[in-house]
Amino acid sequence: MDHVPVVLRFRDGRTERPAIVPQFDVEHQTVRVVNDDKSVAQIPFTDLKAVFFPRNSWPAGAAEPEMKGSVLAVEFSDGEVIRGTAPEYSPQRNGFFLFPLDRSKNEKVFVVNSAIVSIDVEKL
């Protein structure tokens, strides 16, 4: 099983840099983190703001993200705003992948819908 290094940003302001199991299911509303002893722990979406995938962290051979979709400005309760495209955004889902317009640091971000204060659609 491949593990992907990520940056977890928590709603309480904490940041952690673990590896995760990349096939997480948004319907379960958890992210599976791989511990040092290779055991897997579940972190609930209710604790998370977003999961950041640093450049070149996705497994080799993974499909390149599509840069289609609306350009969104996503605002979190701490005031951070991330702009990017979201091919599969839906307010009814538990989260979505956002591909930042500035991808110099992060390839993509998994945004937890319940952590969002507002979303502005900038272009369709």
C-alpha positions as CSV (number, residue, x, y, z in Angstrom):
1,M,0.0,0.0,0.0
2,D,1.4,3.4,-1.0
3,H,1.4,6.2,1.5
4,V,1.3,9.8,0.5
5,P,2.9,12.6,2.5
6,V,0.5,15.4,3.2
7,V,0.0,18.4,5.4
8,L,-3.1,18.2,7.6
9,R,-4.5,21.6,8.7
10,F,-6.9,21.3,11.7
11,R,-9.7,23.6,12.6
12,D,-8.0,24.4,15.9
13,G,-5.0,25.8,14.1
14,R,-2.7,22.7,14.4
15,T,-0.7,21.4,11.5
16,E,0.7,17.9,11.1
17,R,2.7,16.3,8.4
18,P,1.9,12.6,8.3
19,A,1.5,10.1,5.5
20,I,-2.0,9.0,4.6
21,V,-3.6,6.2,2.8
22,P,-4.5,7.9,-0.5
23,Q,-7.7,6.1,-1.2
24,F,-9.8,7.8,1.4
25,D,-13.6,7.8,1.0
26,V,-15.3,11.1,1.6
27,E,-18.5,9.3,2.5
28,H,-16.8,7.9,5.6
29,Q,-15.8,11.4,6.6
30,T,-12.3,10.3,7.8
31,V,-8.8,10.5,6.7
32,R,-6.6,7.5,7.4
33,V,-3.2,8.4,8.8
34,V,-0.3,6.0,8.8
35,N,1.5,5.9,12.2
36,D,5.2,5.3,12.6
37,D,4.5,1.6,13.6
38,K,2.5,1.3,10.2
39,S,-0.9,1.1,12.1
40,V,-3.6,3.3,10.6
41,A,-5.6,5.9,12.6
42,Q,-8.8,7.6,11.5
43,I,-9.0,11.4,11.8
44,P,-12.6,12.7,11.4
45,F,-13.5,15.5,9.1
46,T,-15.0,17.4,12.0
47,D,-11.4,18.0,13.2
48,L,-10.0,19.0,9.8
49,K,-10.0,22.1,7.7
50,A,-8.2,20.7,4.7
51,V,-5.6,18.1,3.5
52,F,-2.8,19.7,1.4
53,F,-0.9,17.5,-1.1
54,P,2.5,19.1,-1.6
55,R,4.0,19.1,-5.1
56,N,5.3,15.8,-6.2
57,S,3.7,13.9,-3.3
58,W,1.1,12.0,-5.3
59,P,2.2,8.4,-6.3
60,A,4.1,8.0,-9.5
61,G,1.8,7.0,-12.4
62,A,-1.2,8.8,-10.9
63,A,-3.4,10.6,-13.4
64,E,-2.7,14.3,-13.8
65,P,-5.5,16.5,-12.4
66,E,-8.0,18.1,-14.8
67,M,-7.8,21.8,-14.5
68,K,-11.4,22.2,-15.7
69,G,-14.3,23.6,-13.7
70,S,-15.2,26.7,-11.9
71,V,-12.6,29.0,-10.3
72,L,-13.5,29.2,-6.7
73,A,-12.3,31.4,-3.8
74,V,-12.7,29.2,-0.7
75,E,-12.6,31.1,2.7
76,F,-12.1,29.3,6.0
77,S,-13.0,30.5,9.5
78,D,-9.4,31.5,10.2
79,G,-9.5,33.9,7.3
80,E,-7.4,31.9,4.9
81,V,-8.6,32.0,1.3
82,I,-7.5,29.6,-1.4
83,R,-8.3,30.1,-5.1
84,G,-8.4,27.2,-7.5
85,T,-10.4,25.1,-9.8
86,A,-12.8,22.4,-8.5
87,P,-14.0,20.0,-11.2
88,E,-16.3,18.2,-8.8
89,Y,-17.4,20.7,-6.2
90,S,-20.9,20.2,-4.7
91,P,-22.2,21.7,-1.5
92,Q,-24.1,18.5,-0.8
93,R,-20.9,16.4,-0.6
94,N,-18.6,16.1,2.4
95,G,-15.6,17.6,0.6
96,F,-13.9,18.2,-2.7
97,F,-10.5,18.5,-4.4
98,L,-9.4,22.0,-5.2
99,F,-6.5,22.5,-7.6
100,P,-4.8,25.8,-6.5
101,L,-4.2,28.4,-9.2
102,D,-0.7,28.8,-7.7
103,R,0.5,25.2,-7.6
104,S,4.1,26.1,-6.6
105,K,3.7,24.5,-3.2
106,N,0.6,22.3,-3.3
107,E,-0.6,20.1,-6.2
108,K,-4.1,19.9,-4.8
109,V,-6.1,20.4,-1.6
110,F,-8.9,18.3,-0.2
111,V,-11.3,20.8,1.3
112,V,-13.7,19.7,4.0
113,N,-17.0,21.4,3.2
114,S,-18.1,21.9,6.8
115,A,-14.9,23.9,7.5
116,I,-15.8,26.5,4.8
117,V,-17.1,29.9,5.8
118,S,-17.9,31.0,2.2
119,I,-17.2,30.1,-1.5
120,D,-17.2,32.6,-4.3
121,V,-17.5,31.4,-7.9
122,E,-15.2,33.6,-9.9
123,K,-15.8,32.2,-13.3
124,L,-17.9,29.4,-14.9
